[in-house]
Structures are given as structure tokens and as C-alpha cells.
Amino acid sequence: MKTPGVATPDEYVASLDGWRLKLVRSLRKAVRAAGPFKEKLKWGHLVYLHNGPAMLIRAEAERVLYGFWRGQQFLELEPRLKPGGKYDMATLELREGDSISTAAASALAKAAFDCNERLGDPRDAAKPSRKKPVARASRTKPKPR
């Protein structure tokens, strides 16, 4: 859900209300405590970067997504994570009445930070490796002079 007229993370959060505002504030606090991420408003939601994108918080009309670029590696930390998308993406879908403890939200954010610290930008890992072209001998006969 893109929020028109919102240009900063603080404006994004301020544009929310009710249960979504409360939940996003709680998640944002847990993320900030987990590591020195760069927080940006990107693709219409909050994105947290450390050696590339690590995680996101996206508030929609009926749900809040807490997503991780390498989230499929964190299924033991949070079994409700649903794999999907590029990279090793996995998201936790939270609806009104759902919750996640501050400790669990922080543990996931810390895992995302540590993973990008150790492995680098997840977008680089997803790029196909390009091998240098192998020089081949010419199959055509040289033209006589």
C-alpha cells in the first residue's frame, strides 16, 4: 500500500493509525535496537539496509508484513515466516489481533543484520554467475593472400 505524500520513514509511520500504527512502532523499535541499520522509505514502505537490503516493514489495509531478504534462513526463529519471492525472502504476515514479542522481533532483525554482515548484499548472491567467454579456435580457414 503506497502512501501518497509520504517522503520519510517518520512520515510513513505517522500516516498509520490504530492497530497498524501500534504494531509498526513496536517493530520499528525492535529493529532499531537490533543493529545500526539504515532506514529508508523505499518501494512505498520501510526498508532496512546493512550491506544491501536486509528487512522491511510494510503496512497494508488489512495486514502488516515483517519481511526478510534472507528470511528462509530464520524459519527456526519464527515458524510463521512464509517463504516466497526472490532471494531467500520470507515474510511474517500480521493481522489485527496478531502479535510478535519484542524479543522475537528483535531476534529476527538481529539475524537479518548478522546475515548481511557475514554474507553481504543478498542481491549479489542471487545474480547468476557470469563466466568469462572461452576463446575458441576459428573454424574457418584463413583466406589465402
C-alpha positions as CSV (number, residue, x, y, z in Angstrom):
1,M,0.0,0.0,0.0
2,K,1.7,3.2,-1.2
3,T,1.1,6.2,1.0
4,P,0.8,9.4,-1.1
5,G,2.6,12.4,0.1
6,V,4.9,10.5,2.4
7,A,8.6,11.1,1.9
8,T,10.3,9.9,5.0
9,P,10.1,6.9,7.4
10,D,8.7,9.1,10.1
11,E,6.0,10.4,7.8
12,Y,5.2,6.8,6.8
13,V,4.7,5.8,10.4
14,A,2.7,9.0,11.2
15,S,0.4,8.2,8.3
16,L,-0.8,5.0,10.0
17,D,-3.5,4.6,12.6
18,G,-5.0,2.1,15.0
19,W,-3.5,-1.4,15.4
20,R,-1.2,-0.9,12.4
21,L,0.4,2.2,14.0
22,K,0.9,0.4,17.3
23,L,2.4,-2.7,15.6
24,V,4.7,-0.8,13.2
25,R,6.0,1.4,16.1
26,S,6.8,-1.8,18.0
27,L,8.5,-3.5,15.1
28,R,10.5,-0.4,14.3
29,K,11.7,-0.1,17.9
30,A,12.8,-3.7,17.8
31,V,14.7,-3.2,14.5
32,R,16.5,-0.1,15.8
33,A,17.6,-2.0,18.9
34,A,18.9,-4.9,16.8
35,G,21.6,-3.2,14.9
36,P,22.7,0.0,13.1
37,F,20.5,-0.4,10.0
38,K,20.0,2.4,7.5
39,E,16.3,3.0,7.5
40,K,14.7,4.2,4.2
41,L,11.4,4.7,2.7
42,K,11.6,2.5,-0.5
43,W,9.0,0.9,-2.7
44,G,6.3,2.6,-0.5
45,H,7.3,1.0,2.8
46,L,10.1,0.9,5.4
47,V,13.3,-0.9,4.3
48,Y,16.3,-1.6,6.5
49,L,19.7,-1.8,4.9
50,H,23.0,-3.2,6.0
51,N,25.3,-4.4,3.2
52,G,22.2,-4.3,1.0
53,P,18.5,-4.8,1.9
54,A,18.0,-6.9,5.0
55,M,14.4,-6.4,6.0
56,L,11.2,-4.5,5.6
57,I,8.1,-3.4,7.4
58,R,5.1,-2.8,5.2
59,A,1.7,-1.7,6.5
60,E,-1.3,-2.6,4.2
61,A,-5.0,-2.1,4.8
62,E,-5.6,-5.5,6.4
63,R,-2.1,-6.6,7.4
64,V,1.5,-5.6,8.3
65,L,4.3,-7.5,6.7
66,Y,7.6,-8.0,8.6
67,G,9.9,-9.3,5.8
68,F,13.4,-10.5,5.4
69,W,15.5,-10.9,2.3
70,R,17.2,-14.0,3.8
71,G,14.2,-14.9,5.9
72,Q,14.1,-18.6,4.8
73,Q,17.2,-19.0,6.9
74,F,15.3,-17.8,10.0
75,L,12.4,-20.4,10.0
76,E,13.7,-21.9,13.2
77,L,13.5,-18.5,14.9
78,E,9.9,-17.8,13.7
79,P,7.9,-20.7,12.2
80,R,5.2,-18.4,11.0
81,L,7.5,-16.9,8.3
82,K,6.3,-17.7,4.8
83,P,8.9,-18.2,2.1
84,G,8.4,-16.5,-1.2
85,G,9.8,-14.2,-3.8
86,K,13.3,-13.6,-5.0
87,Y,16.4,-14.2,-2.9
88,D,15.6,-16.2,0.3
89,M,12.7,-13.9,1.1
90,A,10.3,-14.8,3.8
91,T,7.7,-12.7,5.5
92,L,5.6,-12.7,8.6
93,E,2.1,-11.6,8.0
94,L,0.5,-9.9,11.0
95,R,-3.2,-9.0,11.0
96,E,-5.3,-7.2,13.6
97,G,-5.1,-9.2,16.9
98,D,-1.9,-11.0,15.9
99,S,1.3,-10.3,17.8
100,I,5.0,-10.9,18.0
101,S,7.0,-10.3,21.1
102,T,9.6,-7.6,21.2
103,A,12.3,-10.3,21.9
104,A,11.2,-12.3,18.8
105,A,11.0,-9.2,16.6
106,S,14.5,-8.2,17.8
107,A,15.9,-11.7,17.3
108,L,14.8,-11.7,13.7
109,A,16.1,-8.2,13.0
110,K,19.5,-9.2,14.6
111,A,19.6,-12.4,12.5
112,A,19.0,-10.3,9.3
113,F,21.7,-7.8,10.3
114,D,24.2,-10.6,11.1
115,C,23.4,-12.5,8.0
116,N,24.1,-9.5,5.7
117,E,27.2,-8.7,7.8
118,R,28.5,-12.1,7.1
119,L,27.3,-12.8,3.6
120,G,27.0,-9.3,2.1
121,D,24.2,-8.0,-0.2
122,P,21.6,-10.7,-0.8
123,R,21.0,-9.2,-4.3
124,D,24.6,-10.1,-5.3
125,A,24.1,-13.7,-4.2
126,A,21.0,-14.0,-6.4
127,K,22.8,-12.8,-9.5
128,P,23.7,-15.6,-11.9
129,S,27.4,-16.0,-12.1
130,R,28.9,-14.9,-15.4
131,K,31.7,-16.9,-16.7
132,K,34.2,-15.3,-19.0
133,P,33.8,-16.4,-22.6
134,V,36.3,-19.0,-23.6
135,A,38.3,-18.2,-26.6
136,R,37.6,-20.6,-29.3
137,A,39.7,-21.5,-32.3
138,S,38.5,-20.2,-35.5
139,R,36.6,-22.8,-37.5
140,T,37.0,-21.0,-40.8
141,K,40.1,-21.5,-42.9
142,P,42.2,-18.4,-43.4
143,K,41.7,-16.8,-46.7
144,P,44.8,-17.0,-49.0
145,R,46.6,-13.8,-49.8
